[in-house]
Amino acid sequence: MTIQIVRITINLPLKIEEALTTDYLQRQGRHARELNEGQETSRTLFFPHRICLVIRGIVVVLERMENGLK
């Protein structure tokens, strides 16, 4: 249970980042979609891209630990 709580807590900033990025792109409307067309939408608003990758890696490790303990 502790691993699950840690995983959720660590993943929370990424989920907020995803929601804010989605909202930003929706507010930008058609222009933003045209700019991002054909590009990966890994643009982040607050955290540097590498920090997001590290957090995602930690979340994956925690998920594997969680599944291993079940």
N, C-alpha and C positions, 0 to 999 in steps of 0.2 A: 504494500500500500504506500509506503514511503517513496519508493522509486516512482510510482505513478504520480504522486503529488509533486515531486521534484520535476518530472518530465513536463507536466502541465504548466508548472510555474515558469520553467525555462522557455517553453514554447509560447507563452503568452505574448511577449513582445513581438515575436514574428507574426502572430495572428493579427495583432493590432496594426503592425506595419502593412500586412497584406490588405487589411480593410481600408486603411488610409490611402494606400496606393490605388486601390480599385475606385475609391471615391474620387480621388484626384483625377484619374483618367476619365471617369464619367463626367465630371464637371468640365473637363477640357473638351469633351464632345468629339465631334468628327475630326477635328484637327489633330488631336492626340492619337486617335486610332490610325490616322493616315501616317503619322510620324513613326508609330510603333509597328506598323504593318510589316511583316517579314522579320521583325526583330524579336528577340526574346524579351518578355516583359519582366526581367529581373531587376528593373530599376527600383531603387529603394529611396525613400524619402528621408529617413532619419539615420538608419544604421548603414555603415559602409558594407558593400557587398561581401567582403571577406568575413566580416563579423557575422553576417547572416549565415554564411556557409559553415562557420564554426559552430554556431548555435544549432543549426540543422543536424550537423554531425553528432553533437552531444545528444540531441533528441533521439536520433536513430540508435545510438548505443544504449540509451536508457530503455527504449522500446524493446531492444533485443534482450537486455537483462530482465526486463519485465516478463517477456515471453518465456525466457529460460527458467524463471522461477515458478511458472504456473504448473 
